[in-house]
């Protein structure tokens, strides 16, 4: 071979994947396909891979029944960058990849020349000169042998090839099938028998066994990319097991697959057919691709942006022609899912379901995928709406003369705001309904169970309303807003200054009490930006009791328990947000709730209390030095009242 072969081989790209590490073998198989094709009659190829204990011991043999290395082909073999097979996309680079990848290469070829039969053997080595060594040429008796060539590649060289070459026969078979998929399904390959260890697979049979249906060919005008042809095939999903995604477009140059691109997001259809097992594979061919394949035949000499545009143009044709029925059915299914998504998350309903689908990727089929795609659009719409509202406000504030259509601008801005508020309110109401549904089931479950898991169920119920063992004034804890205290009192919807199941000693300075009131809230409603009063004049305390509990001690009294808490709070200062001290006023009003079922001992202990207006709950005034009240609310009434308040929101949202 002429030229500086050693430096040429050294500059070749090194593999970074299993497919690239197999490329030298693929080149040998591709040459064998061309040799059989040149024979002009049926032939076959046998590929045998013996995986040694180490990559340096691997042996690959490629045998074909093609024309063999006659003098003309042998001269081409000795010349780099030959145009001998340029009409097929051959770049004369394949055998250089052999030298780059393997320690030892031997060739044994039988061919006919001038009506006589010859056998040529030699070793192919990486050297500055005389890469063909030990060549022998002998004449054979006519008819004593069939033409063909055997290439034996021994021992992977270099850490790149050794590290990336697959060690599992299944992986090699999958890559082999995917690399030559276009040749196999387009009928451009002779039979190929691949043997890896004790496994033998016949191609194209192994690929065609997965073929469900051929859907013809599309001829399209791709503009600057010229005329392109797409052959359409429907396969069993196993055909895509070695690819990223379900549906694939194979970009083919000179009859060989160069790159394969996933088109799931462009086609707008998932797996289809019986049991959703069908996937699409298309083979794209055209002069634009043939003329721009690189010399290693592993990629094209155009940018990724060009490849993307070609893929989009072809995918559009596939959707409109080959998969028209499947795309319509899939779009109908996506529309149903989008409607269900909007029912659950109305705040995304800023356009019709059909318009929203247009703003999502074609392969978006789940609520979280819809949300991810629509959030940027919603942000842009909200920003534009706020801008229009601010313009209205600015005009009103300047005192300048207002045009005749200003009233319409004000009305439009107000309608935009109202529509967004209604969407968000609907979503908020639906969430609250779910909270109440779950709470009702939890309460029922706690009442029914008396086993060892009661404590965990009770704690779950508590956690559902308000997180345990946290302090809402601790800005380092995310739980500061994670509560549903509105179930108890709507005023607490935005409360963040609270303590839940925390010792009083953590709330009150210089206190050593270990008692843990369930929830203590004071009147600094951080979520509304209201700083409240200092000293505190209103504090709310909530105590939860297990639903259905009857086994209170004889000495238990809800009034006494609450009084102990109040004594601790009244004697010191409460530590607020950022460790600031908040004093409790001498005339502070305490609103105290006990959430419990009024049964057993609790019924007896509160029998002298006043009944609430609905006749079910009980309450009493605090006496002595404390001002305020204590009310016992039954669990069922807690949920019923919360549902009634939520119903009012539903009317507002409708």
C-alpha positions as CSV (number, residue, x, y, z in Angstrom):
1,X,0.0,0.0,0.0
2,X,1.2,3.5,-0.8
3,X,1.4,6.5,1.5
4,X,2.3,6.8,5.2
5,X,0.1,4.0,6.4
6,X,1.3,4.0,10.0
7,X,0.4,7.7,10.6
8,X,-2.8,7.3,8.6
9,X,-4.0,4.4,10.8
10,X,-2.9,6.3,14.0
11,X,-5.1,9.2,13.1
12,X,-8.2,7.1,12.6
13,X,-11.0,7.8,15.2
14,X,-10.9,5.4,18.0
15,X,-14.1,3.7,19.1
16,X,-16.2,5.0,22.0
17,X,-19.0,2.5,21.8
18,X,-19.6,-1.2,21.1
19,X,-21.0,-0.4,17.7
20,X,-17.9,1.5,16.7
21,X,-15.6,-1.2,18.1
22,X,-17.4,-3.7,15.8
23,X,-17.0,-1.4,12.8
24,X,-13.8,-3.2,11.4
25,X,-15.7,-6.5,11.4
26,X,-18.7,-4.7,9.7
27,X,-16.3,-3.5,7.0
28,X,-15.1,-7.0,6.3
29,X,-18.7,-8.2,6.1
30,X,-19.6,-5.3,3.8
31,X,-16.8,-6.2,1.4
32,X,-18.0,-9.7,1.4
33,X,-21.5,-8.5,0.4
34,X,-20.1,-6.6,-2.5
35,X,-18.0,-9.6,-3.6
36,X,-21.0,-11.8,-3.6
37,X,-23.0,-9.2,-5.5
38,X,-20.3,-8.9,-8.1
39,X,-20.4,-12.7,-8.6
40,X,-23.8,-12.4,-10.4
41,X,-25.3,-15.5,-8.8
42,X,-26.6,-16.5,-5.4
43,X,-23.9,-16.8,-2.7
44,X,-23.6,-16.6,1.1
45,X,-21.4,-15.2,3.9
46,X,-20.3,-17.0,7.1
47,X,-19.1,-14.9,10.0
48,X,-17.6,-16.7,13.0
49,X,-16.5,-15.0,16.2
50,X,-14.5,-16.8,18.8
51,X,-14.4,-14.8,22.0
52,X,-11.2,-15.6,23.9
53,X,-10.5,-15.3,27.6
54,X,-9.0,-11.9,26.8
55,X,-9.7,-9.4,24.0
56,X,-6.2,-10.1,22.6
57,X,-7.3,-13.7,22.0
58,X,-10.5,-12.9,20.0
59,X,-10.7,-14.4,16.5
60,X,-13.1,-13.3,13.8
61,X,-13.5,-15.1,10.4
62,X,-15.5,-13.7,7.5
63,X,-16.0,-16.2,4.6
64,X,-17.8,-15.3,1.4
65,X,-18.5,-17.1,-1.9
66,X,-17.9,-14.0,-4.0
67,X,-15.6,-13.2,-6.9
68,X,-12.4,-13.2,-4.9
69,X,-9.3,-11.0,-5.1
70,X,-8.5,-11.1,-8.8
71,X,-5.7,-8.8,-10.1
72,X,-7.8,-5.8,-10.5
73,X,-9.4,-6.1,-7.0
74,X,-6.0,-6.9,-5.5
75,X,-4.5,-3.7,-7.0
76,X,-7.4,-1.7,-5.5
77,X,-6.7,-3.5,-2.1
78,X,-3.1,-2.2,-2.3
79,X,-4.2,1.4,-2.9
80,X,-5.7,3.7,-0.2
81,X,-8.6,6.0,-1.0
82,X,-9.4,4.0,-4.1
83,X,-12.4,4.8,-6.2
84,X,-12.8,1.1,-7.2
85,X,-16.2,0.8,-5.4
86,X,-17.1,4.5,-5.3
87,X,-20.4,3.9,-7.0
88,X,-21.3,1.9,-3.8
89,X,-20.0,4.4,-1.4
90,X,-16.7,2.6,-0.9
91,X,-13.9,4.9,0.4
92,X,-11.1,2.4,0.5
93,X,-10.8,2.8,4.3
94,X,-12.2,-0.5,5.6
95,X,-8.9,-2.4,5.6
96,X,-7.2,0.4,7.4
97,X,-9.7,-0.1,10.2
98,X,-8.5,-3.8,10.3
99,X,-4.9,-2.6,10.8
100,X,-6.0,-0.3,13.5
101,X,-8.1,-2.9,15.4
102,X,-6.3,-6.2,15.0
103,X,-2.8,-7.6,15.7
104,X,-3.0,-10.3,13.0
105,X,-4.8,-10.3,9.6
106,X,-4.7,-13.1,7.1
107,X,-6.4,-13.4,3.7
108,X,-7.1,-16.5,1.7
109,X,-8.9,-15.9,-1.7
110,X,-9.8,-18.0,-4.7
111,X,-10.6,-16.2,-8.0
112,X,-10.9,-16.7,-11.7
113,X,-8.8,-14.8,-14.2
114,X,-8.6,-15.3,-17.9
115,X,-10.6,-18.5,-17.6
116,X,-8.2,-20.0,-15.1
117,X,-8.6,-20.6,-11.3
118,X,-6.1,-19.1,-8.8
119,X,-5.6,-19.0,-5.0
120,X,-4.0,-16.0,-3.3
121,X,-2.9,-16.0,0.3
122,X,-1.1,-13.3,2.3
123,X,-0.8,-11.6,5.7
124,X,-1.8,-8.0,6.1
125,X,0.4,-6.1,8.6
126,X,0.7,-2.6,10.0
127,X,4.1,-1.5,8.6
128,X,5.5,1.6,6.9
129,X,6.2,-0.4,3.7
130,X,5.2,-3.8,2.4
131,X,2.0,-4.3,4.3
132,X,1.2,-7.4,2.3
133,X,3.6,-10.1,3.4
134,X,4.1,-13.8,2.7
135,X,2.0,-13.6,-0.5
136,X,1.5,-16.8,-2.5
137,X,-0.4,-17.2,-5.7
138,X,-1.0,-20.7,-7.1
139,X,-3.1,-22.0,-9.9
140,X,-5.8,-24.5,-9.2
141,X,-7.3,-27.2,-11.3
142,X,-10.4,-26.0,-13.1
143,X,-13.5,-26.8,-11.1
144,X,-11.5,-27.9,-8.1
145,X,-12.8,-25.1,-5.9
146,X,-15.3,-22.3,-5.8
147,X,-14.3,-18.6,-5.8
148,X,-14.5,-16.7,-2.5
149,X,-12.5,-15.0,0.2
150,X,-11.7,-15.7,3.8
151,X,-10.6,-12.9,6.1
152,X,-9.3,-13.9,9.6
153,X,-8.9,-11.1,12.2
154,X,-7.0,-12.1,15.3
155,X,-6.4,-10.3,18.6
156,X,-7.8,-6.8,19.4
157,X,-5.1,-4.2,19.8
158,X,-5.3,-1.0,21.8
159,X,-7.2,-0.2,24.9
160,X,-10.0,1.5,23.0
161,X,-11.0,-1.5,21.0
162,X,-10.3,-3.9,23.8
163,X,-12.4,-1.9,26.2
164,X,-15.4,-1.3,23.9
165,X,-15.7,-4.6,22.0
166,X,-18.8,-6.5,23.3
167,X,-18.2,-9.6,25.5
168,X,-21.7,-11.0,25.2
169,X,-22.9,-12.9,22.1
170,X,-26.4,-11.4,22.4
171,X,-25.0,-7.9,22.2
172,X,-22.9,-8.7,19.1
173,X,-25.9,-10.3,17.4
174,X,-28.1,-7.3,18.2
175,X,-25.6,-4.8,16.9
176,X,-25.0,-6.9,13.8
177,X,-28.7,-7.0,13.0
178,X,-29.2,-3.3,13.5
179,X,-26.1,-2.3,11.6
180,X,-27.1,-4.1,8.4
181,X,-30.9,-3.8,9.0
182,X,-31.4,-1.7,5.8
183,X,-29.5,-4.2,3.7
184,X,-31.5,-7.1,5.2
185,X,-35.0,-5.6,4.9
186,X,-34.3,-4.0,1.5
187,X,-33.1,-7.3,0.1
188,X,-29.6,-6.0,-0.7
189,X,-27.7,-8.7,1.2
190,X,-27.0,-12.4,0.5
191,X,-27.7,-14.9,3.4
192,X,-25.4,-14.3,6.3
193,X,-24.8,-16.9,9.0
194,X,-23.4,-15.3,12.2
195,X,-21.9,-17.7,14.7
196,X,-20.8,-16.4,18.1
197,X,-19.6,-19.2,20.4
198,X,-22.3,-21.9,20.2
199,X,-25.0,-19.5,18.9
200,X,-25.7,-19.3,15.2
201,X,-28.1,-16.7,13.7
202,X,-29.2,-16.5,10.1
203,X,-29.7,-13.1,8.4
204,X,-31.8,-11.7,6.9
205,X,-34.1,-14.3,8.3
206,X,-33.6,-13.2,11.9
207,X,-34.7,-9.7,10.9
208,X,-37.5,-10.7,8.6
209,X,-38.9,-13.0,11.4
210,X,-39.7,-9.7,13.2
211,X,-41.2,-8.0,10.2
212,X,-45.0,-7.6,10.6
213,X,-45.8,-5.6,7.5
214,X,-44.2,-3.7,4.6
215,X,-46.0,-0.4,3.9
216,X,-44.5,0.6,0.6
217,X,-42.3,3.5,-0.4
218,X,-42.7,7.3,-0.3
219,X,-40.9,9.5,-2.8
220,X,-40.6,13.0,-1.4
221,X,-39.1,16.3,-2.5
222,X,-37.0,17.4,0.4
223,X,-36.1,20.8,-0.9
224,X,-32.4,21.6,-0.6
225,X,-31.8,17.9,0.2
226,X,-33.2,16.8,-3.1
227,X,-35.3,13.7,-3.8
228,X,-35.5,11.2,-1.0
229,X,-37.1,7.8,-0.9
230,X,-38.4,6.2,2.3
231,X,-39.1,2.5,2.5
232,X,-41.6,1.8,5.3
233,X,-41.7,-1.3,7.6
234,X,-43.6,-2.3,10.7
235,X,-41.7,-4.6,13.0
236,X,-42.3,-6.4,16.3
237,X,-41.0,-4.3,19.2
238,X,-38.0,-6.7,19.6
239,X,-36.5,-5.1,16.5
240,X,-36.0,-1.9,18.5
241,X,-34.5,-3.6,21.6
242,X,-31.0,-2.3,20.8
243,X,-32.1,1.2,19.9
244,X,-33.0,4.3,21.9
245,X,-36.8,4.5,21.6
246,X,-39.4,2.6,19.6
247,X,-39.5,4.1,16.1
248,X,-36.4,4.5,13.9
249,X,-35.3,6.2,10.7
250,X,-32.2,4.6,9.1
251,X,-30.3,7.1,7.0
252,X,-28.8,4.9,4.2
253,X,-25.9,5.8,1.9
254,X,-25.1,3.5,-1.0
255,X,-27.2,0.7,0.3
256,X,-25.7,0.7,3.8
257,X,-27.1,2.1,7.1
258,X,-24.9,5.0,8.3
259,X,-26.8,6.4,11.2
260,X,-30.1,5.6,12.9
261,X,-32.3,8.2,14.5
262,X,-35.1,7.9,17.0
263,X,-38.3,9.5,15.8
264,X,-40.8,8.8,18.6
265,X,-41.2,12.4,19.4
266,X,-41.8,13.4,15.7
267,X,-44.2,10.7,14.6
268,X,-46.7,11.3,17.4
269,X,-47.5,7.6,18.0
270,X,-46.4,5.1,20.6
271,X,-46.2,1.3,20.0
272,X,-49.3,0.2,18.1
273,X,-51.0,-2.9,16.7
274,X,-52.1,-6.0,18.6
275,X,-51.0,-5.8,22.3
276,X,-49.1,-2.6,21.4
277,X,-46.2,-4.7,20.0
278,X,-45.6,-2.9,16.7
279,X,-42.9,-0.4,15.9
280,X,-41.9,1.5,12.8
281,X,-38.6,1.4,10.9
282,X,-38.0,3.4,7.8
283,X,-35.0,3.4,5.4
284,X,-34.1,6.8,3.8
285,X,-32.1,6.9,0.6
286,X,-31.1,9.7,-1.8
287,X,-28.2,11.2,-3.7
288,X,-27.7,13.8,-1.0
289,X,-26.9,11.1,1.5
290,X,-24.8,9.0,-0.9
291,X,-22.5,12.0,-1.7
292,X,-21.9,13.0,1.9
293,X,-21.0,9.9,3.8
294,X,-17.6,10.0,5.6
295,X,-14.7,7.7,4.6
296,X,-15.3,5.4,7.5
297,X,-19.0,5.1,6.5
298,X,-19.9,5.7,10.1
299,X,-21.4,9.2,9.7
300,X,-22.3,12.0,7.3
301,X,-20.3,15.0,6.4
302,X,-23.0,17.5,7.4
303,X,-24.0,19.1,10.6
304,X,-26.4,17.8,13.2
305,X,-28.8,20.5,12.3
306,X,-29.0,19.2,8.8
307,X,-29.5,15.7,10.0
308,X,-32.3,17.0,12.3
309,X,-34.0,18.8,9.4
310,X,-33.8,15.7,7.1
311,X,-35.3,13.6,9.9
312,X,-38.1,16.0,10.5
313,X,-39.0,16.2,6.8
314,X,-39.0,12.4,6.6
315,X,-40.9,11.9,9.8
316,X,-43.7,14.2,8.5
317,X,-44.1,12.0,5.4
318,X,-44.1,8.9,7.6
319,X,-46.9,10.3,9.8
320,X,-49.0,11.5,6.8
321,X,-48.6,8.4,4.6
322,X,-47.3,5.2,6.3
323,X,-48.8,5.7,9.8
324,X,-51.8,7.9,9.1
325,X,-54.4,5.7,10.8
326,X,-52.1,5.0,13.8
327,X,-51.4,8.7,14.3
328,X,-55.1,9.6,14.3
329,X,-55.9,6.9,16.8
330,X,-53.0,8.0,19.0
331,X,-54.0,11.7,18.8
332,X,-57.5,10.7,19.9
333,X,-56.1,8.9,22.9
334,X,-53.8,11.8,23.8
335,X,-56.8,14.2,23.6
336,X,-58.7,12.0,26.1
337,X,-55.7,12.0,28.4
338,X,-55.3,15.8,28.1
339,X,-58.9,16.3,29.0
340,X,-58.4,14.2,32.1
341,X,-55.3,16.2,32.9
342,X,-57.2,19.5,32.7
343,X,-60.0,18.2,34.9
344,X,-57.4,17.5,37.6
345,X,-55.2,20.5,37.0
346,X,-57.5,23.3,35.7
347,X,-54.8,25.9,36.1
348,X,-53.3,24.6,32.8
349,X,-56.5,25.2,30.9
350,X,-55.5,28.5,29.4
351,X,-56.4,27.2,25.9
352,X,-58.5,24.5,24.3
353,X,-57.3,20.9,24.8
354,X,-56.6,20.7,21.1
355,X,-54.5,23.8,21.2
356,X,-52.6,22.6,24.3
357,X,-51.7,19.3,22.6
358,X,-50.1,21.3,19.8
359,X,-47.8,22.8,22.4
360,X,-46.6,19.4,23.7
361,X,-44.2,17.0,22.1
362,X,-45.8,14.3,20.0
363,X,-44.7,11.6,22.4
364,X,-46.0,13.3,25.5
365,X,-48.7,11.0,26.8
366,X,-48.6,11.4,30.6
367,X,-49.8,14.2,32.9
368,X,-46.3,15.0,34.1
369,X,-45.1,15.3,30.4
370,X,-48.0,17.6,29.6
371,X,-47.2,19.8,32.6
372,X,-43.5,19.9,31.8
373,X,-44.2,21.0,28.3
374,X,-46.9,23.6,29.2
375,X,-45.3,25.3,32.1
376,X,-43.0,27.6,29.9
377,X,-46.1,28.6,27.9
378,X,-48.1,29.3,31.0
379,X,-45.3,31.5,32.4
380,X,-45.1,33.5,29.2
381,X,-48.9,34.0,29.1
382,X,-48.9,35.1,32.8
383,X,-46.0,37.5,32.1
384,X,-47.9,39.0,29.1
385,X,-51.1,39.2,31.1
386,X,-49.3,41.0,34.0
387,X,-47.7,43.4,31.5
388,X,-51.1,44.3,30.1
389,X,-52.6,44.8,33.5
390,X,-49.7,47.0,34.6
391,X,-50.1,49.1,31.5
392,X,-53.7,49.7,32.5
393,X,-52.6,50.7,36.0
394,X,-49.9,53.0,34.7
395,X,-52.3,54.8,32.4
396,X,-54.8,55.3,35.3
397,X,-52.1,56.7,37.5
398,X,-50.7,59.2,35.0
399,X,-53.9,61.2,34.7
400,X,-53.4,61.4,30.9
401,X,-56.4,61.5,28.6
402,X,-57.8,58.0,28.0
403,X,-58.9,56.8,24.6
404,X,-62.4,55.6,23.8
405,X,-61.4,52.0,23.8
406,X,-59.7,52.2,27.2
407,X,-62.8,50.7,29.0
408,X,-62.5,47.7,26.7
409,X,-58.8,47.3,27.6
410,X,-59.7,47.4,31.3
411,X,-62.4,44.9,30.8
412,X,-60.1,42.5,28.9
413,X,-57.4,42.8,31.5
414,X,-59.9,42.1,34.3
415,X,-61.3,39.1,32.4
416,X,-57.8,37.6,32.0
417,X,-57.1,37.9,35.7
418,X,-60.6,36.5,36.6
419,X,-60.1,33.5,34.2
420,X,-56.7,32.7,35.7
421,X,-58.1,33.0,39.3
422,X,-61.0,30.6,38.5
423,X,-58.6,28.0,37.0
424,X,-56.3,28.1,40.0
425,X,-59.2,28.2,42.5
426,X,-60.7,25.1,40.8
427,X,-57.5,23.2,41.2
428,X,-57.2,24.3,44.8
429,X,-60.7,23.1,45.6
430,X,-60.1,19.8,44.0
431,X,-57.0,19.3,46.1
432,X,-58.9,20.2,49.3
433,X,-61.6,17.7,48.4
434,X,-58.9,15.0,48.0
435,X,-57.5,15.9,51.4
436,X,-60.9,15.5,53.0
437,X,-61.6,12.2,51.3
438,X,-58.3,10.7,52.5
439,X,-58.8,12.1,56.0
440,X,-62.3,10.6,56.2
441,X,-60.9,7.2,55.3
442,X,-58.1,7.5,57.8
443,X,-60.5,8.4,60.6
444,X,-62.7,5.4,59.7
445,X,-59.7,3.1,59.6
446,X,-58.4,4.4,63.0
447,X,-61.8,3.7,64.6
448,X,-61.9,0.2,63.2
449,X,-58.4,-1.0,64.2
450,X,-57.3,-1.7,67.7
451,X,-54.2,-3.6,67.0
452,X,-50.5,-2.6,67.3
453,X,-50.7,-0.4,64.2
454,X,-53.1,2.0,65.8
455,X,-50.3,4.4,66.8
456,X,-49.0,4.6,63.3
457,X,-52.5,5.2,61.9
458,X,-53.1,7.9,64.4
459,X,-49.7,9.5,63.6
460,X,-50.5,9.4,59.9
461,X,-53.8,11.2,60.5
462,X,-51.9,13.8,62.5
463,X,-49.3,14.2,59.9
464,X,-51.9,14.6,57.2
465,X,-53.3,17.8,59.0
466,X,-50.0,19.1,60.2
467,X,-46.4,17.7,60.2
468,X,-45.2,16.5,63.6
469,X,-42.2,17.6,65.7
470,X,-41.6,20.7,63.7
471,X,-41.6,24.4,64.3
472,X,-43.2,26.6,61.7
473,X,-41.0,29.5,62.7
474,X,-37.9,27.6,61.7
475,X,-37.1,29.0,58.2
476,X,-34.7,26.1,57.5
477,X,-37.5,23.5,57.5
478,X,-39.5,23.0,54.3
479,X,-42.5,21.9,56.4
480,X,-43.3,25.5,57.3
481,X,-46.0,25.6,54.7
482,X,-46.8,21.9,54.5
483,X,-50.0,21.7,56.5
484,X,-53.8,21.5,56.1
485,X,-54.8,23.4,59.2
486,X,-57.6,25.0,57.2
487,X,-59.6,21.8,58.0
488,X,-59.8,23.1,61.6
489,X,-60.1,26.8,60.9
490,X,-60.1,28.6,57.6
491,X,-58.1,31.4,59.1
492,X,-55.1,29.1,59.4
493,X,-54.9,28.4,55.7
494,X,-51.7,30.5,55.4
495,X,-50.4,30.2,58.9
496,X,-46.7,29.5,59.1
497,X,-46.0,30.5,62.7
498,X,-46.8,27.3,64.5
499,X,-45.4,24.5,66.5
500,X,-46.6,20.9,66.0
501,X,-46.0,18.2,68.6
502,X,-42.9,20.1,69.9
503,X,-42.0,20.4,73.6
504,X,-43.0,23.7,75.1
505,X,-39.4,24.1,76.2
506,X,-38.6,24.7,72.5
507,X,-41.2,27.4,72.2
508,X,-40.9,29.3,75.5
509,X,-37.6,30.7,76.6
510,X,-36.4,29.5,80.0
511,X,-39.0,26.7,80.2
512,X,-38.1,23.1,80.9
513,X,-41.5,21.6,80.3
514,X,-41.5,18.4,78.2
515,X,-45.2,18.6,77.5
516,X,-46.1,18.5,73.8
517,X,-49.3,20.3,72.7
518,X,-50.4,19.0,69.3
519,X,-50.5,22.3,67.5
520,X,-49.9,25.8,68.8
521,X,-50.5,28.8,66.4
522,X,-50.0,32.4,67.1
523,X,-51.2,35.4,65.1
524,X,-48.2,36.1,62.8
525,X,-49.6,35.0,59.5
526,X,-46.4,35.1,57.5
527,X,-48.1,33.9,54.3
528,X,-50.2,37.0,54.2
529,X,-47.4,39.3,55.2
530,X,-49.2,40.3,58.4
531,X,-46.7,40.8,61.3
532,X,-49.4,40.6,63.9
533,X,-49.1,42.1,67.4
534,X,-46.4,42.3,69.9
535,X,-47.1,41.3,72.6
536,X,-49.3,38.5,71.3
537,X,-52.9,39.0,71.9
538,X,-54.3,35.9,70.1
539,X,-53.0,32.3,70.3
540,X,-54.7,29.2,69.0
541,X,-54.0,25.8,70.4
542,X,-55.3,22.4,68.9
543,X,-55.2,19.0,70.6
544,X,-56.0,15.9,68.6
545,X,-57.4,12.8,70.2
546,X,-57.6,9.4,68.5
547,X,-60.9,8.9,66.7
548,X,-63.2,6.6,68.7
549,X,-61.0,6.9,71.9
550,X,-62.9,6.1,75.1
551,X,-60.1,5.0,77.5
552,X,-59.3,8.3,79.2
553,X,-58.0,8.2,82.8
554,X,-60.4,9.2,85.6
555,X,-58.3,12.3,86.4
556,X,-58.2,13.4,82.7
557,X,-59.9,16.7,81.9
558,X,-59.5,18.5,78.6
559,X,-59.8,21.8,80.6
560,X,-57.0,20.8,82.9
561,X,-54.7,19.6,80.1
562,X,-55.2,22.9,78.1
563,X,-54.7,24.9,81.3
564,X,-51.3,23.3,81.8
565,X,-50.3,24.3,78.3
566,X,-51.5,27.9,78.8
567,X,-49.7,28.3,82.0
568,X,-46.4,27.4,80.3
569,X,-47.1,29.8,77.4
570,X,-48.3,32.6,79.6
571,X,-45.2,32.6,81.8
572,X,-42.6,33.2,79.1
573,X,-41.7,34.6,75.7
574,X,-42.3,32.7,72.5
575,X,-39.4,32.4,70.1
576,X,-40.5,33.6,66.7
577,X,-39.1,33.6,63.2
578,X,-35.3,34.2,63.1
579,X,-35.1,33.5,66.9
580,X,-36.9,36.8,67.7
581,X,-38.6,36.8,71.1
582,X,-42.4,37.5,71.1
583,X,-44.0,38.4,74.3
584,X,-47.5,37.0,75.4
585,X,-49.8,39.8,76.5
586,X,-51.4,39.5,79.9
587,X,-54.8,39.8,78.3
588,X,-54.0,37.4,75.4
589,X,-57.1,35.5,74.2
590,X,-56.6,31.8,73.8
591,X,-58.7,29.8,71.3
592,X,-58.4,26.2,72.1
593,X,-59.7,23.2,70.2
594,X,-59.9,19.5,71.1
595,X,-60.6,17.4,68.1
596,X,-62.0,14.1,69.4
597,X,-65.1,11.9,69.5
598,X,-67.3,12.8,72.5
599,X,-67.7,9.3,73.8
600,X,-66.8,7.4,77.0
601,X,-65.0,9.4,79.7
602,X,-64.7,12.5,77.5
603,X,-68.5,12.6,77.3
604,X,-68.7,12.5,81.1
605,X,-65.9,15.1,81.6
606,X,-67.6,17.6,79.3
607,X,-71.2,16.9,80.2
608,X,-71.6,20.2,82.1
609,X,-70.2,22.3,79.2
610,X,-72.4,24.2,76.8
611,X,-73.3,22.7,73.5
612,X,-72.4,24.4,70.2
613,X,-75.0,25.8,67.9
614,X,-75.4,22.6,66.0
615,X,-76.0,20.7,69.2
616,X,-73.1,18.3,68.6
617,X,-70.0,20.0,69.9
618,X,-69.2,21.3,73.4
619,X,-67.5,24.4,74.6
620,X,-66.7,26.3,77.7
621,X,-65.1,29.6,78.6
622,X,-61.7,29.8,80.1
623,X,-61.9,31.3,83.6
624,X,-59.5,32.8,86.1
625,X,-56.5,34.5,84.6
626,X,-57.1,33.1,81.1
627,X,-59.3,34.6,78.5
628,X,-60.8,32.7,75.6
629,X,-62.6,29.4,75.1
630,X,-62.1,25.7,74.7
631,X,-64.2,23.8,72.2
632,X,-64.5,20.0,71.6
633,X,-65.2,19.3,67.9
634,X,-66.0,15.8,66.8
635,X,-64.0,14.3,63.9
636,X,-67.2,13.8,61.8
637,X,-68.1,17.5,62.3
638,X,-64.6,18.6,61.5
639,X,-64.8,16.9,58.1
640,X,-68.4,17.9,57.5
641,X,-67.8,21.6,58.2
642,X,-64.6,21.6,56.1
643,X,-66.6,20.1,53.2
644,X,-69.3,22.8,53.6
645,X,-66.7,25.5,53.4
646,X,-65.1,23.8,50.4
647,X,-68.5,23.7,48.7
648,X,-68.6,27.4,48.8
649,X,-65.3,27.6,47.0
650,X,-66.7,25.2,44.3
651,X,-69.5,27.7,43.6
652,X,-66.9,30.5,43.3
653,X,-64.9,28.4,40.9
654,X,-67.8,27.3,38.7
